């Protein structure tokens, strides 16, 4: 005897099977099928938005990475998936944020190689020797390889920030090597009887202390950046770690490899005619600068007063410079958002959206576009009266118009067509918001009605649009969506024996669609939805045609149980920290810093507060953190110098070079015509170390000339400058010319490069010239004070 399982087809799998469902029959074998009373179709679950590639229907896919994912790796994985996907449809990339990253990194890499070449040429001009140039430039690849090894060990990716750090390091990694070579040449010139290895040993004894002190200073400057939080902290820490590691490696190279190469390749100086002429010009310039410095040293108090006045003027002017989080970048994309009259049907929105697309694609420089009707990008909600258009632009070097000019042209087209919308550039960091401006949340602590919230919001927006620092304030929140309110008569419901759930479910099935069950198709489960045909739910009259079964079994109009009231409702409602809120976007007329200051002083109605989000929040946190980090960097640097010199006064003379860099930083930002951004702050922190590093070379030797050789304090300061000026100018000049490719960059990512380059260039120029003068003058003042109060402890031989 065998057992046989019984199986039946219990699930319906295609349209015909659903159409043939019997919904009623009688004894005469007459049947009513579902297809007799309904239209059965395989369609979408919801019909709230449509997408277009250009003017053709399409499907738009937005891909967002997780917070801990690498954007480039995600982009590469998507590209590989698309390449390996066999489809009858054409797949196009319209907006790929990683393309900006790829282009920016490639551009920075070119800048890095160009900086290496320029630094090598400058070194050759100063050294006038291929051998010495080879010894100096050898420090660059060795230091870079060592830095890459540390980056790999620390888990730092090759990105825009780390690559910019490497570009800045090019001019720094040769500094220590230049100091060693200059000191060796000095010994060979003044002591011809010495062999090269002997001269190297004597030179090392003299410069090892300032080289190590300089390295410690640069390391201490960036030490506080490791503890910064948020997006700003990531930028600071990666930049600081890359520079710190490069300085550490270059210091080891300068004290090990450079002396070895000097012993092998360096020869006693024998300069030809051209070299002698170049040397004469450099010597003349150094003598002239030393003479100018000697004039300031004669009148130290007057010199300090003039320097203080210059710094005060620069700082006062700097307060008026526009503030921002990140410099503007051309990402080769423009977003266009807008909408039509609230309640507009999706089909109408489709037609108007395609008209806008057609007009925008005629702008020169637009490669292609995608559009989505029925979607509001700024609030992320479905809205059948809204649209989104993304314009994909040609590459920067292939179009004449910038992204800002194309954005302005798009806004002019929208205005000409009478469209309520605007075009804008996407932010450099998409995770910080969609609009490249200031975003904040208006929080309602009193739980007002939507109507009250809407009125107060509009009043605040009108107030903001009247501010000089704000070009446009807007919100997607509005209480203007047409709706119909059903005032249900619960007494009649009780009389007819109808429950609230039965009435609501009946209305839902007729107008909104009701879930029935699921069916399986190609191994996937899909919903079965029931809804009235469109022609039976076009207007308010359709409400009169809804019937439900009463308790007595009779089918009666549902309209007997409610009255109709036309109202307007919010298009959506948001909550922030559990409280009712409205998101407001602000486009500034100038800098985002000025707009943020205006918002912070905004007079709000009682029960409201604001919270900044996105880029604005990061900018505020970056400003407060940057001030603290700069203060900590100065303090740590000063304490390191105090430990180095066992004095509280001599390090003060060294630290005075720092304010002189501020003058150049502000001048650089002003000449560029940009905002004070996070890259300006990075330049400021870096120049603290660079300025102090130069001052150490002068003050260290001036201290030795005064306390060991017994020169008068003023003469010691001037003589130290004369002897160390060549090394100071070479290191400063090599750093400065290494910045030129950043300053002149005009490719992808040039905004960050120019901001960092111009601020650093201006800072190193003033820190070198004004800083050397300040260091000499302040050494005279503080050394004199030190000797007056501590002369018994100083080994000072009074010069006869």
LINWOSUL-V574705 format. One record per helix or strand. SS is the DSSP state (a for helix, b for strand). FROM is the first residue (numbers start at 1). TO is the last residue. If there is no record, write none. Layout:
# LINWOSUL-V574705
ss from to
SS FROM TO
SS FROM TO
This chain:
# LINWOSUL-V574705
ss from to
a 15 19
b 22 25
b 31 33
a 34 37
b 50 53
b 56 58
a 71 84
a 97 127
a 130 154
a 160 173
a 175 190
a 196 227
a 230 265
a 273 298
a 300 318
b 323 323
b 333 339
a 346 360
b 366 376
b 381 393
a 396 398
a 403 417
b 420 424
a 430 432
b 438 444
a 450 465
b 470 475
b 481 488
a 490 496
a 500 512
b 514 521
b 524 530
a 534 536
a 540 545
b 547 549
b 555 557
a 558 561
b 562 569
b 574 576
b 579 588
a 592 600
b 608 613
a 614 645
a 650 672
b 676 676
a 678 707
a 713 738
a 740 743
a 750 793
